[in-house]
Amino acid sequence: MSVLSGIPRVAPAVSSRIRGWVIEAWPAPAPQLVTVSQLRCKKAECPTLETVVVVAPRPGTAHNLRFHLPAGDVTERQLRDAIDTLHKDTP
């Protein structure tokens, strides 16, 4: 595990798994960019680490999906629910 500024980096296998779920769940066309990172959460209601998945379906457009848990604990169901909610709230 690599650490940057005291924050463990997302393991490559975990990042690949999450990116794969995004690509499978995202409505066509597939996003051009998907990144997965862990950040130190500063809100009292969340644990030390949160996971941020940035999805760019096309140039100039990006969506942040936030999960108040480490990347390794994010489930496919949570990710699909976040994508479904995003698409319901976005015209």
OpenMM code with the backbone's topology and positions (N, CA, C; nanometers):
from openmm import Vec3, app, unit

residues = "MET SER VAL LEU SER GLY ILE PRO ARG VAL ALA PRO ALA VAL SER SER ARG ILE ARG GLY TRP VAL ILE GLU ALA TRP PRO ALA PRO ALA PRO GLN LEU VAL THR VAL SER GLN LEU ARG CYS LYS LYS ALA GLU CYS PRO THR LEU GLU THR VAL VAL VAL VAL ALA PRO ARG PRO GLY THR ALA HIS ASN LEU ARG PHE HIS LEU PRO ALA GLY ASP VAL THR GLU ARG GLN LEU ARG ASP ALA ILE ASP THR LEU HIS LYS ASP THR PRO".split()
positions = [
    Vec3(0.0846, -0.1170, 0.0000),
    Vec3(0.0000, 0.0000, 0.0000),
    Vec3(0.0891, 0.1232, 0.0000),
    Vec3(0.0654, 0.2110, -0.0920),
    Vec3(0.1398, 0.3345, -0.1015),
    Vec3(0.0639, 0.4434, -0.0267),
    Vec3(0.1359, 0.5332, 0.0355),
    Vec3(0.0716, 0.6381, 0.1141),
    Vec3(0.1207, 0.7742, 0.0667),
    Vec3(0.0272, 0.8660, 0.0458),
    Vec3(0.0576, 1.0034, 0.0071),
    Vec3(-0.0068, 1.0936, 0.1101),
    Vec3(0.0721, 1.1728, 0.1797),
    Vec3(0.0213, 1.2650, 0.2812),
    Vec3(-0.0606, 1.1937, 0.3882),
    Vec3(-0.0210, 1.0711, 0.4237),
    Vec3(-0.0914, 0.9979, 0.5271),
    Vec3(-0.2204, 0.9322, 0.4812),
    Vec3(-0.2547, 0.9435, 0.3540),
    Vec3(-0.3761, 0.8834, 0.3008),
    Vec3(-0.3371, 0.7635, 0.2148),
    Vec3(-0.3840, 0.6433, 0.2491),
    Vec3(-0.3499, 0.5269, 0.1668),
    Vec3(-0.4054, 0.5420, 0.0254),
    Vec3(-0.3211, 0.5135, -0.0741),
    Vec3(-0.3666, 0.5171, -0.2128),
    Vec3(-0.4575, 0.3980, -0.2389),
    Vec3(-0.5454, 0.4140, -0.3348),
    Vec3(-0.6357, 0.3059, -0.3715),
    Vec3(-0.5552, 0.1967, -0.4420),
    Vec3(-0.5710, 0.0743, -0.3976),
    Vec3(-0.5012, -0.0382, -0.4603),
    Vec3(-0.5454, -0.0485, -0.6062),
    Vec3(-0.4518, -0.0791, -0.6972),
    Vec3(-0.4872, -0.0886, -0.8388),
    Vec3(-0.6041, -0.1838, -0.8671),
    Vec3(-0.6102, -0.2969, -0.7989),
    Vec3(-0.7201, -0.3917, -0.8221),
    Vec3(-0.8546, -0.3322, -0.7800),
    Vec3(-0.8555, -0.2571, -0.6709),
    Vec3(-0.9793, -0.1933, -0.6234),
    Vec3(-1.0209, -0.0845, -0.7216),
    Vec3(-0.9255, -0.0036, -0.7647),
    Vec3(-0.9554, 0.1024, -0.8617),
    Vec3(-1.0100, 0.0437, -0.9916),
    Vec3(-0.9493, -0.0629, -1.0406),
    Vec3(-0.9957, -0.1278, -1.1641),
    Vec3(-1.1366, -0.1835, -1.1480),
    Vec3(-1.1629, -0.2436, -1.0325),
    Vec3(-1.2965, -0.2996, -1.0067),
    Vec3(-1.4024, -0.1900, -1.0086),
    Vec3(-1.3751, -0.0782, -0.9406),
    Vec3(-1.4714, 0.0320, -0.9346),
    Vec3(-1.4898, 0.0944, -1.0728),
    Vec3(-1.3802, 0.1161, -1.1457),
    Vec3(-1.3913, 0.1717, -1.2811),
    Vec3(-1.4741, 0.0795, -1.3710),
    Vec3(-1.4540, -0.0503, -1.3585),
    Vec3(-1.5319, -0.1459, -1.4371),
    Vec3(-1.6809, -0.1371, -1.4063),
    Vec3(-1.7146, -0.1251, -1.2782),
    Vec3(-1.8550, -0.1110, -1.2401),
    Vec3(-1.9159, 0.0148, -1.2996),
    Vec3(-1.8395, 0.1254, -1.2969),
    Vec3(-1.8900, 0.2514, -1.3530),
    Vec3(-1.9171, 0.2340, -1.5019),
    Vec3(-1.8230, 0.1789, -1.5733),
    Vec3(-1.8376, 0.1626, -1.7184),
    Vec3(-1.9577, 0.0727, -1.7507),
    Vec3(-1.9787, -0.0333, -1.6723),
    Vec3(-2.0936, -0.1217, -1.6942),
    Vec3(-2.2258, -0.0526, -1.6634),
    Vec3(-2.2293, 0.0288, -1.5590),
    Vec3(-2.3545, 0.0880, -1.5123),
    Vec3(-2.3893, 0.2199, -1.5804),
    Vec3(-2.2907, 0.2878, -1.6376),
    Vec3(-2.3147, 0.4203, -1.6956),
    Vec3(-2.3955, 0.4057, -1.8243),
    Vec3(-2.5002, 0.4872, -1.8406),
    Vec3(-2.5764, 0.4822, -1.9658),
    Vec3(-2.4858, 0.5152, -2.0844),
    Vec3(-2.5171, 0.4562, -2.1992),
    Vec3(-2.4360, 0.4776, -2.3203),
    Vec3(-2.4344, 0.6257, -2.3567),
    Vec3(-2.3281, 0.6751, -2.4126),
    Vec3(-2.2013, 0.6065, -2.4356),
    Vec3(-2.1195, 0.5965, -2.3067),
    Vec3(-2.0243, 0.5059, -2.3071),
    Vec3(-1.9385, 0.4856, -2.1894),
    Vec3(-1.8608, 0.6129, -2.1598),
    Vec3(-1.8338, 0.6404, -2.0319),
    Vec3(-1.7573, 0.7605, -1.9976),
    Vec3(-1.6157, 0.7567, -2.0550),
    Vec3(-1.5654, 0.8756, -2.0876),
    Vec3(-1.4300, 0.8853, -2.1420),
    Vec3(-1.3238, 0.8763, -2.0331),
    Vec3(-1.3595, 0.9119, -1.9093),
    Vec3(-1.2629, 0.9115, -1.7998),
    Vec3(-1.3323, 0.8720, -1.6708),
    Vec3(-1.2684, 0.7836, -1.5950),
    Vec3(-1.3162, 0.7461, -1.4614),
    Vec3(-1.1936, 0.7409, -1.3713),
    Vec3(-1.1939, 0.8177, -1.2632),
    Vec3(-1.0844, 0.8130, -1.1669),
    Vec3(-1.1404, 0.7768, -1.0291),
    Vec3(-1.0574, 0.7106, -0.9506),
    Vec3(-1.0964, 0.6699, -0.8161),
    Vec3(-0.9885, 0.7183, -0.7201),
    Vec3(-1.0288, 0.7917, -0.6176),
    Vec3(-0.9305, 0.8382, -0.5193),
    Vec3(-0.9917, 0.8350, -0.3796),
    Vec3(-0.9045, 0.8365, -0.2812),
    Vec3(-0.9454, 0.8450, -0.1414),
    Vec3(-0.8990, 0.9788, -0.0881),
    Vec3(-0.9855, 1.0423, -0.0121),
    Vec3(-0.9537, 1.1713, 0.0487),
    Vec3(-0.9810, 1.1635, 0.1972),
    Vec3(-0.9155, 1.2500, 0.2692),
    Vec3(-0.9433, 1.2600, 0.4121),
    Vec3(-1.0732, 1.3390, 0.4276),
    Vec3(-1.1718, 1.2773, 0.4894),
    Vec3(-1.3013, 1.3412, 0.5085),
    Vec3(-1.2948, 1.4333, 0.6304),
    Vec3(-1.3435, 1.5554, 0.6137),
    Vec3(-1.3371, 1.6535, 0.7219),
    Vec3(-1.4708, 1.6734, 0.7916),
    Vec3(-1.5731, 1.6015, 0.7450),
    Vec3(-1.7053, 1.6149, 0.8059),
    Vec3(-1.7159, 1.5212, 0.9256),
    Vec3(-1.7851, 1.5662, 1.0294),
    Vec3(-1.7975, 1.4877, 1.1518),
    Vec3(-1.8720, 1.3564, 1.1297),
    Vec3(-1.9642, 1.3539, 1.0328),
    Vec3(-2.0476, 1.2349, 1.0143),
    Vec3(-1.9838, 1.1246, 0.9303),
    Vec3(-1.8646, 1.1468, 0.8794),
    Vec3(-1.8037, 1.0421, 0.7972),
    Vec3(-1.6726, 0.9940, 0.8592),
    Vec3(-1.6306, 0.8741, 0.8190),
    Vec3(-1.5063, 0.8199, 0.8740),
    Vec3(-1.3850, 0.8962, 0.8207),
    Vec3(-1.2685, 0.8527, 0.8609),
    Vec3(-1.1452, 0.9205, 0.8241),
    Vec3(-1.1276, 0.9332, 0.6736),
    Vec3(-1.1609, 0.8270, 0.5981),
    Vec3(-1.1427, 0.8287, 0.4532),
    Vec3(-1.2759, 0.8283, 0.3808),
    Vec3(-1.2809, 0.8999, 0.2698),
    Vec3(-1.3946, 0.8895, 0.1801),
    Vec3(-1.3412, 0.8611, 0.0409),
    Vec3(-1.4228, 0.7986, -0.0397),
    Vec3(-1.3856, 0.7655, -0.1766),
    Vec3(-1.4581, 0.8598, -0.2703),
    Vec3(-1.3840, 0.9137, -0.3665),
    Vec3(-1.4425, 1.0006, -0.4680),
    Vec3(-1.4168, 0.9365, -0.6035),
    Vec3(-1.5254, 0.9129, -0.6758),
    Vec3(-1.5170, 0.8594, -0.8113),
    Vec3(-1.5579, 0.9721, -0.9048),
    Vec3(-1.4661, 1.0151, -0.9895),
    Vec3(-1.4938, 1.1217, -1.0860),
    Vec3(-1.5219, 1.0557, -1.2204),
    Vec3(-1.6374, 1.0884, -1.2768),
    Vec3(-1.6786, 1.0315, -1.4050),
    Vec3(-1.6955, 1.1459, -1.5039),
    Vec3(-1.6222, 1.1390, -1.6146),
    Vec3(-1.6321, 1.2393, -1.7206),
    Vec3(-1.6889, 1.1713, -1.8449),
    Vec3(-1.8199, 1.1875, -1.8679),
    Vec3(-1.8807, 1.1219, -1.9824),
    Vec3(-1.8369, 1.1822, -2.1160),
    Vec3(-1.7960, 1.3082, -2.1125),
    Vec3(-1.7471, 1.3764, -2.2330),
    Vec3(-1.6603, 1.4929, -2.1874),
    Vec3(-1.5782, 1.5464, -2.2756),
    Vec3(-1.4921, 1.6593, -2.2374),
    Vec3(-1.5753, 1.7761, -2.1829),
    Vec3(-1.5273, 1.8336, -2.0755),
    Vec3(-1.5933, 1.9501, -2.0170),
    Vec3(-1.7045, 1.9174, -1.9194),
    Vec3(-1.7331, 1.7904, -1.8984),
    Vec3(-1.8382, 1.7482, -1.8058),
    Vec3(-1.7809, 1.6438, -1.7108),
    Vec3(-1.8007, 1.6658, -1.5818),
    Vec3(-1.7538, 1.5685, -1.4832),
    Vec3(-1.8540, 1.5605, -1.3684),
    Vec3(-1.8688, 1.4418, -1.3142),
    Vec3(-1.9573, 1.4163, -1.2005),
    Vec3(-1.8752, 1.3514, -1.0901),
    Vec3(-1.8953, 1.3976, -0.9669),
    Vec3(-1.8285, 1.3387, -0.8513),
    Vec3(-1.9270, 1.2510, -0.7762),
    Vec3(-1.8905, 1.1262, -0.7571),
    Vec3(-1.9681, 1.0348, -0.6752),
    Vec3(-1.8889, 1.0144, -0.5466),
    Vec3(-1.9482, 1.0479, -0.4323),
    Vec3(-1.8771, 1.0407, -0.3041),
    Vec3(-1.9359, 0.9304, -0.2170),
    Vec3(-1.8450, 0.8569, -0.1550),
    Vec3(-1.8833, 0.7493, -0.0644),
    Vec3(-1.8060, 0.7695, 0.0655),
    Vec3(-1.8765, 0.7729, 0.1762),
    Vec3(-1.8130, 0.7991, 0.3051),
    Vec3(-1.7558, 0.6711, 0.3651),
    Vec3(-1.6648, 0.6089, 0.2884),
    Vec3(-1.5956, 0.4890, 0.3325),
    Vec3(-1.4752, 0.4671, 0.2413),
    Vec3(-1.3794, 0.3868, 0.2832),
    Vec3(-1.2627, 0.3594, 0.2005),
    Vec3(-1.3020, 0.2914, 0.0691),
    Vec3(-1.2214, 0.3080, -0.0336),
    Vec3(-1.2509, 0.2535, -0.1667),
    Vec3(-1.2751, 0.1029, -0.1641),
    Vec3(-1.1988, 0.0303, -0.0846),
    Vec3(-1.2137, -0.1141, -0.0776),
    Vec3(-1.3466, -0.1596, -0.0216),
    Vec3(-1.4188, -0.0695, 0.0451),
    Vec3(-1.5486, -0.1031, 0.1047),
    Vec3(-1.6670, -0.0617, 0.0174),
    Vec3(-1.6432, 0.0103, -0.0912),
    Vec3(-1.7515, 0.0513, -0.1815),
    Vec3(-1.8025, -0.0722, -0.2544),
    Vec3(-1.9343, -0.0881, -0.2571),
    Vec3(-1.9936, -0.2033, -0.3241),
    Vec3(-2.0494, -0.1636, -0.4607),
    Vec3(-2.0676, -0.2628, -0.5439),
    Vec3(-2.1261, -0.2381, -0.6759),
    Vec3(-2.2670, -0.1790, -0.6611),
    Vec3(-2.3444, -0.2297, -0.5647),
    Vec3(-2.4811, -0.1790, -0.5435),
    Vec3(-2.4781, -0.0315, -0.5057),
    Vec3(-2.3867, 0.0090, -0.4168),
    Vec3(-2.3759, 0.1500, -0.3781),
    Vec3(-2.3417, 0.2365, -0.4991),
    Vec3(-2.2511, 0.1885, -0.5802),
    Vec3(-2.2093, 0.2637, -0.6981),
    Vec3(-2.3246, 0.2766, -0.7971),
    Vec3(-2.3937, 0.1666, -0.8237),
    Vec3(-2.5078, 0.1702, -0.9170),
    Vec3(-2.6182, 0.2614, -0.8646),
    Vec3(-2.6436, 0.2580, -0.7335),
    Vec3(-2.7443, 0.3469, -0.6747),
    Vec3(-2.7050, 0.4932, -0.6924),
    Vec3(-2.5766, 0.5252, -0.6734),
    Vec3(-2.5293, 0.6631, -0.6902),
    Vec3(-2.5446, 0.7088, -0.8349),
    Vec3(-2.5139, 0.6208, -0.9294),
    Vec3(-2.5278, 0.6545, -1.0714),
    Vec3(-2.6751, 0.6733, -1.1061),
    Vec3(-2.7614, 0.5837, -1.0566),
    Vec3(-2.9054, 0.5972, -1.0819),
    Vec3(-2.9582, 0.7285, -1.0267),
    Vec3(-2.9184, 0.7646, -0.9050),
    Vec3(-2.9622, 0.8899, -0.8434),
    Vec3(-2.9131, 1.0092, -0.9242),
    Vec3(-2.7887, 1.0051, -0.9673),
    Vec3(-2.7328, 1.1129, -1.0477),
    Vec3(-2.8146, 1.1334, -1.1756),
    Vec3(-2.8502, 1.0262, -1.2409),
    Vec3(-2.9232, 1.0378, -1.3681),
    Vec3(-3.0691, 1.0767, -1.3477),
    Vec3(-3.1256, 1.0476, -1.2324),
    Vec3(-3.2619, 1.0918, -1.2015),
    Vec3(-3.2642, 1.2424, -1.1749),
    Vec3(-3.1548, 1.2927, -1.1130),
    Vec3(-3.1477, 1.4342, -1.0745),
    Vec3(-3.0920, 1.5224, -1.1843),
    Vec3(-3.0381, 1.4640, -1.2926),
    Vec3(-2.9756, 1.5413, -1.4002),
    Vec3(-3.0657, 1.5363, -1.5237),
    Vec3(-3.1066, 1.6534, -1.5717),
    Vec3(-3.1929, 1.6527, -1.6908),
    Vec3(-3.1214, 1.6042, -1.8140),
] * unit.nanometer
topology = app.Topology()
chain = topology.addChain("A")
for resn in residues:
    res = topology.addResidue(resn, chain)
    for name in ("N", "CA", "C"):
        topology.addAtom(name, app.Element.getBySymbol(name[0]), res)
